[in-house]
Amino acid sequence: MNSQEIARLKTISAKEFAYWGLQDFAYIRSIAVEGKPAFAIHAANGAPVAVLETLVVAQATVLQNDLEPLSVH
């Protein structure tokens, strides 16, 4: 990230920030579905995309869609 990009990020609106990285990143977080562990994939803006049984499958799904998987703790 160069200095122009950093300066731009400091001045964007909350709405613009919510969509920053939408085409680049997906977030994976562990959840429970009916008492069983699962992994939810969310778009960069927080929109739910999918729920999968394992972290490996969630990561592979994100990568197959040309996105960078990020973990949410």
C-alpha distances in whole Angstrom, upper triangle without the diagonal:
4,7,8,6,7,10,11,10,13,15,16,19,20,21,17,16,18,17,13,13,16,16,14,15,19,20,23,26,29,32,36,38,42,41,39,36,33,30,28,25,23,21,18,20,23,25,27,27,29,31,32,34,32,29,29,30,27,24,26,26,23,22,24,23,20,18,16,19,18,21,22,25
4,6,5,6,9,10,11,13,15,16,20,21,22,19,17,20,19,16,16,19,19,17,19,22,24,27,29,33,36,39,41,45,45,43,40,37,33,32,29,27,24,21,23,26,28,30,30,33,35,36,38,36,32,33,34,31,28,30,30,26,25,28,26,23,21,20,22,22,24,26,28
4,5,5,6,9,10,11,13,15,18,20,22,18,17,21,20,17,17,21,21,20,21,25,26,29,31,35,37,41,43,47,46,45,41,39,35,34,31,29,26,22,24,27,29,32,32,35,37,38,40,38,35,35,36,33,31,33,33,29,28,31,29,26,24,23,25,24,26,27,29
4,5,5,6,9,10,11,13,16,19,20,16,16,19,18,15,16,20,20,19,21,24,26,29,32,35,38,41,43,47,47,45,42,39,36,34,31,28,25,22,23,26,28,31,31,34,37,38,41,39,36,36,37,34,31,33,32,29,28,31,28,25,24,23,25,24,27,28,30
4,5,5,6,9,10,11,14,16,17,14,13,16,15,12,13,16,16,15,17,21,22,26,28,32,34,38,39,43,43,42,38,36,32,30,27,24,21,18,19,22,25,27,28,31,33,34,37,35,32,32,33,30,28,29,29,25,25,27,25,22,20,19,22,21,24,24,27
4,5,5,6,9,10,14,15,17,14,12,16,16,13,14,17,18,17,18,21,22,25,27,31,33,37,39,42,42,41,38,35,32,30,27,24,22,18,19,22,25,28,28,31,33,34,37,35,32,33,33,30,28,30,30,26,26,29,27,24,21,20,22,20,23,23,25
4,5,5,7,9,13,15,17,14,13,17,17,14,16,19,21,20,21,24,25,28,30,34,36,39,41,45,45,44,41,38,35,32,30,27,24,20,21,24,26,30,31,34,36,37,40,38,35,36,37,33,31,33,33,29,29,32,29,27,24,23,25,24,26,26,28
4,5,5,6,10,13,14,11,11,14,14,11,14,17,18,18,19,22,23,27,29,32,34,38,39,43,43,42,39,37,33,30,28,25,22,18,18,21,24,27,28,31,34,35,38,37,34,35,35,32,30,32,31,27,28,30,27,25,22,22,24,23,25,25,28
4,5,5,9,10,12,9,8,11,12,9,12,14,16,16,16,19,20,24,25,29,31,34,36,40,40,39,36,33,30,27,25,22,19,15,15,18,21,24,25,28,31,32,35,34,31,32,32,29,27,29,29,25,26,28,25,23,21,20,21,20,22,21,24
4,6,9,11,13,11,10,13,15,12,15,18,20,19,20,22,22,26,27,31,32,36,38,41,41,41,38,35,32,29,27,24,22,18,18,20,23,26,28,31,33,35,38,36,33,35,35,32,30,33,32,28,29,31,29,27,24,23,24,22,24,23,25
4,7,9,12,10,10,13,14,13,16,18,20,20,21,23,24,28,29,32,34,37,39,42,43,42,39,37,33,31,28,25,22,19,18,21,23,27,28,32,34,36,39,38,35,37,37,33,32,34,33,29,30,33,30,28,25,25,26,24,26,25,28
4,7,8,6,6,10,11,10,13,15,17,18,18,21,21,25,26,30,31,35,36,39,40,39,37,34,31,28,25,22,19,16,15,18,20,24,25,28,31,33,36,36,33,34,34,31,29,32,30,27,28,30,27,25,23,22,24,22,24,23,26
4,5,5,6,9,10,10,14,15,18,19,19,21,21,25,26,29,30,33,35,38,38,38,36,33,30,27,25,21,18,16,13,16,18,22,24,27,30,33,36,35,33,35,34,30,30,32,30,27,29,31,27,26,24,24,24,23,25,23,26
4,5,5,6,9,10,13,14,17,18,18,19,19,22,23,26,27,30,31,34,35,35,32,30,27,24,22,18,16,13,11,13,15,19,21,25,27,30,33,32,30,32,32,28,28,30,28,25,27,29,26,25,22,22,23,21,22,20,22
4,5,5,7,9,12,12,15,17,17,18,18,22,23,26,26,29,30,33,34,34,32,29,26,23,21,17,14,12,9,12,14,17,19,23,25,28,32,32,29,31,31,27,27,29,27,24,26,27,24,24,21,21,22,21,22,21,23
4,5,5,6,10,10,13,15,15,17,18,21,23,27,27,31,32,35,36,35,33,30,27,23,21,17,14,11,10,13,15,18,20,23,26,29,32,32,29,31,30,26,26,28,26,22,24,26,22,22,19,20,21,20,22,21,24
4,5,5,8,10,13,13,13,15,15,19,20,24,25,29,30,33,34,33,30,28,24,21,19,15,13,10,8,11,14,17,19,22,24,27,30,29,27,28,28,24,24,26,24,21,23,25,22,21,18,18,18,17,19,18,20
4,6,8,8,12,13,12,13,13,17,18,21,22,25,26,30,31,30,28,25,22,18,16,12,10,7,5,8,10,14,16,19,21,24,27,27,24,26,26,22,22,24,22,19,21,23,20,19,16,17,17,16,17,16,19
4,6,5,9,10,10,12,13,17,19,22,23,27,27,31,32,31,28,25,22,19,16,12,9,7,5,9,10,14,15,18,21,24,27,27,24,26,25,21,21,23,20,17,19,21,17,17,14,15,16,16,18,17,21
4,6,8,9,9,11,13,17,19,23,24,28,29,33,33,32,29,26,23,20,17,14,10,7,8,11,13,16,17,20,22,25,28,27,24,25,25,21,20,22,21,17,18,20,17,16,13,13,15,14,17,17,20
4,5,5,6,9,11,15,17,21,23,26,27,31,32,30,27,24,20,18,15,12,9,6,8,11,13,15,15,18,20,22,25,24,21,22,22,18,17,19,17,14,15,17,14,12,10,10,12,11,15,15,19
4,6,6,8,10,14,17,20,22,25,26,29,30,29,26,23,19,16,13,10,6,5,6,9,10,12,12,15,18,20,23,23,21,21,20,17,16,18,16,12,14,15,12,12,9,10,12,12,15,16,20
4,6,9,12,15,19,22,24,27,27,31,32,30,27,24,20,18,14,12,9,8,10,13,13,15,13,16,19,21,24,23,21,21,20,17,16,17,15,11,12,13,10,9,7,9,12,13,17,18,22
4,7,10,14,17,21,23,26,27,31,31,29,26,23,19,17,13,12,9,8,11,13,14,15,14,17,19,20,23,22,19,19,19,16,14,15,14,10,10,12,10,8,5,6,9,10,14,16,20
4,7,10,13,17,19,23,24,27,28,26,23,20,16,14,10,9,7,6,9,11,12,13,12,14,16,17,20,19,16,16,16,13,11,13,12,8,10,12,10,9,5,5,6,7,10,12,16
4,7,10,14,16,19,20,24,24,22,19,16,12,10,7,6,5,5,9,9,10,10,9,11,13,14,17,16,13,14,14,10,9,12,10,7,9,12,10,10,6,6,5,6,9,10,14
4,7,10,13,16,18,21,21,20,17,14,10,8,6,5,6,7,9,8,10,9,10,11,12,13,15,14,11,13,13,10,9,13,11,9,11,14,13,13,10,8,6,5,6,6,10
4,7,10,13,15,18,18,16,13,10,6,6,5,6,9,10,13,10,12,10,10,10,9,10,12,11,8,11,11,7,8,11,11,9,12,14,14,15,12,10,7,6,5,6,9
4,6,10,12,16,15,14,11,9,6,5,7,8,11,13,14,11,13,11,12,11,10,10,12,11,9,12,13,9,11,14,14,12,15,18,17,18,15,14,10,9,6,5,7
4,7,10,13,12,10,7,6,5,6,9,11,15,16,18,14,15,13,14,12,9,10,10,9,8,12,13,10,12,15,15,15,18,20,20,21,18,17,13,12,9,8,8
4,7,10,9,8,6,5,6,7,10,12,16,18,18,15,15,12,14,12,9,10,10,11,11,14,14,12,15,18,17,17,20,22,22,23,21,20,16,15,12,11,10
4,6,5,5,5,6,8,9,13,15,19,21,21,18,18,15,16,13,10,11,10,12,13,16,16,14,17,20,19,20,23,24,24,26,24,23,20,19,16,14,14
4,5,5,6,6,9,10,14,16,19,22,22,19,18,14,15,12,9,10,9,12,14,17,16,15,18,20,19,20,23,24,24,26,24,24,21,21,18,17,17
4,6,8,10,13,14,17,19,23,26,26,22,21,18,18,16,12,13,12,15,17,20,19,18,22,23,22,24,27,27,27,30,28,28,25,24,22,21,20
4,7,9,13,14,18,20,24,26,27,23,22,19,20,17,14,14,12,14,17,20,19,19,22,24,23,24,27,28,28,31,29,28,25,24,21,20,19
4,6,10,13,16,19,23,25,26,22,22,18,19,16,12,11,9,11,13,16,16,16,19,20,20,21,24,25,26,28,26,26,22,22,19,18,18
4,7,10,14,16,20,22,23,20,20,17,17,14,10,9,7,8,10,13,13,13,15,18,17,19,21,22,23,25,23,22,19,18,15,15,14
4,7,10,13,17,19,20,17,17,14,13,10,7,6,5,6,8,11,10,9,12,14,14,15,18,19,20,22,20,19,16,16,13,13,14
4,7,10,13,16,17,14,14,11,11,8,6,5,6,6,6,9,9,7,9,12,11,12,15,16,17,18,16,16,12,12,10,10,12
4,6,10,13,14,11,10,7,8,6,4,6,9,10,9,12,11,8,10,13,11,11,14,16,15,17,15,15,12,12,10,10,12
4,7,10,11,9,9,6,5,5,6,8,11,11,10,12,11,7,9,11,9,8,12,13,12,14,11,12,9,9,9,10,13
4,6,8,5,5,4,5,7,9,12,15,15,13,15,14,10,12,14,12,10,13,15,13,14,11,12,10,10,10,10,13
4,5,5,5,6,6,10,12,15,18,18,16,18,16,13,13,15,12,10,13,14,12,13,10,11,10,10,12,12,16
4,5,7,10,10,13,15,18,21,20,18,19,19,15,15,17,15,12,14,16,13,13,10,10,10,9,12,11,15
4,6,9,11,14,16,19,22,22,20,22,21,18,18,20,18,15,18,19,16,17,14,14,14,13,14,13,17
4,6,9,12,14,17,20,20,18,20,20,16,17,19,17,14,18,19,17,18,14,15,13,12,13,11,14
4,6,10,12,15,19,20,18,21,19,15,17,19,16,14,18,18,16,17,15,16,15,14,15,14,17
4,6,8,12,15,16,16,18,16,13,15,17,14,13,16,17,15,17,15,16,14,14,14,13,16
4,7,10,14,15,15,16,14,11,13,14,11,10,14,14,12,14,13,14,13,14,15,15,18
4,7,10,12,12,14,11,8,11,12,9,10,14,14,12,15,14,15,13,14,15,15,17
4,7,9,10,12,10,8,11,13,11,12,15,15,15,18,16,17,14,15,14,14,16
4,6,8,9,7,6,10,11,9,11,14,14,15,18,16,17,14,15,14,15,17
4,7,9,7,8,11,12,12,14,16,17,18,20,19,19,16,17,15,16,17
4,5,5,6,9,10,11,13,14,15,17,19,18,17,14,15,13,15,16
4,5,5,6,8,10,11,12,14,16,17,15,14,11,11,10,12,13
4,5,5,6,9,10,11,12,14,16,15,14,11,13,12,15,16
4,5,5,6,9,10,10,12,14,14,14,11,14,14,16,18
4,5,5,6,9,10,11,13,12,11,9,11,11,13,15
4,5,5,6,9,10,11,10,9,6,9,10,13,15
4,5,5,6,9,10,10,10,9,12,13,16,19
4,5,5,7,9,9,10,9,12,14,16,19
4,6,5,7,6,7,6,9,11,14,17
4,5,5,5,6,7,11,13,16,19
4,5,7,10,10,14,17,19,23
4,6,9,10,14,16,19,22
4,7,9,13,16,19,22
4,6,9,13,15,19
4,6,10,13,16
4,7,10,13
4,7,10
4,6
4
